């Protein structure tokens, strides 16, 4: 069994219910799951959208990264995720953040890759704060730097407990 950390976010409709539904469904595919507190956060990248609720879940799986991605996308669709605007509003978003100590790119289709660890998590406090609530000593497998040190460098993002 491999340990994985997943980021969850929602900014459409009943955000908390969407997070709770995703957590329940993830509990069907992850063993020993733990979920961090939920945070209220401002959007990044695409700013013309509502605030998000974000959290991180950790669990164990025997699924490959590609199979885990298939399962998480199926969960997203079941909760109402439609991919219309890149980085735009979404009922639910589930990202594979870290998968054991793997550092890899997986080609999903001609245009999409799964990058582990998530290629932008080092710059997203809405990911790092809940991640560190679960695993305060976790380090980035790419460079051995603690995620907490990376989080300390982010001073321009508002991440508030929900």
TAMO-V450032 format. One record per backbone hydrogen bond with DSSP energy under -1.0 kcal/mol. NH is the residue of the N-H (numbers start at 0). CO is the residue of the C=O. If there is no record, write none. Layout:
NH:CO + NH:CO
This chain:
1:60 + 3:58 + 4:97 + 5:56 + 6:94 + 7:54 + 8:92 + 9:52 + 10:89 + 14:12 + 17:13 + 18:14 + 19:15 + 20:16 + 21:17 + 22:18 + 23:19 + 24:20 + 25:21 + 26:22 + 27:24 + 28:25 + 29:25 + 30:59 + 33:57 + 35:55 + 38:53 + 39:159 + 40:51 + 41:157 + 45:43 + 48:46 + 51:40 + 52:9 + 53:38 + 54:7 + 56:5 + 57:33 + 58:3 + 59:30 + 60:1 + 67:63 + 68:64 + 69:65 + 70:66 + 71:67 + 72:68 + 73:69 + 74:70 + 75:71 + 76:72 + 77:73 + 78:74 + 80:75 + 83:81 + 87:84 + 92:8 + 94:6 + 96:4 + 97:4 + 99:2 + 101:98 + 103:115 + 105:113 + 107:111 + 108:111 + 113:105 + 115:103 + 117:96 + 120:117 + 122:119 + 123:120 + 126:123 + 127:123 + 128:124 + 130:126 + 131:127 + 132:128 + 133:129 + 134:130 + 137:134 + 139:144 + 143:139 + 146:137 + 149:145 + 150:146 + 151:147 + 153:150 + 159:39 + 161:37
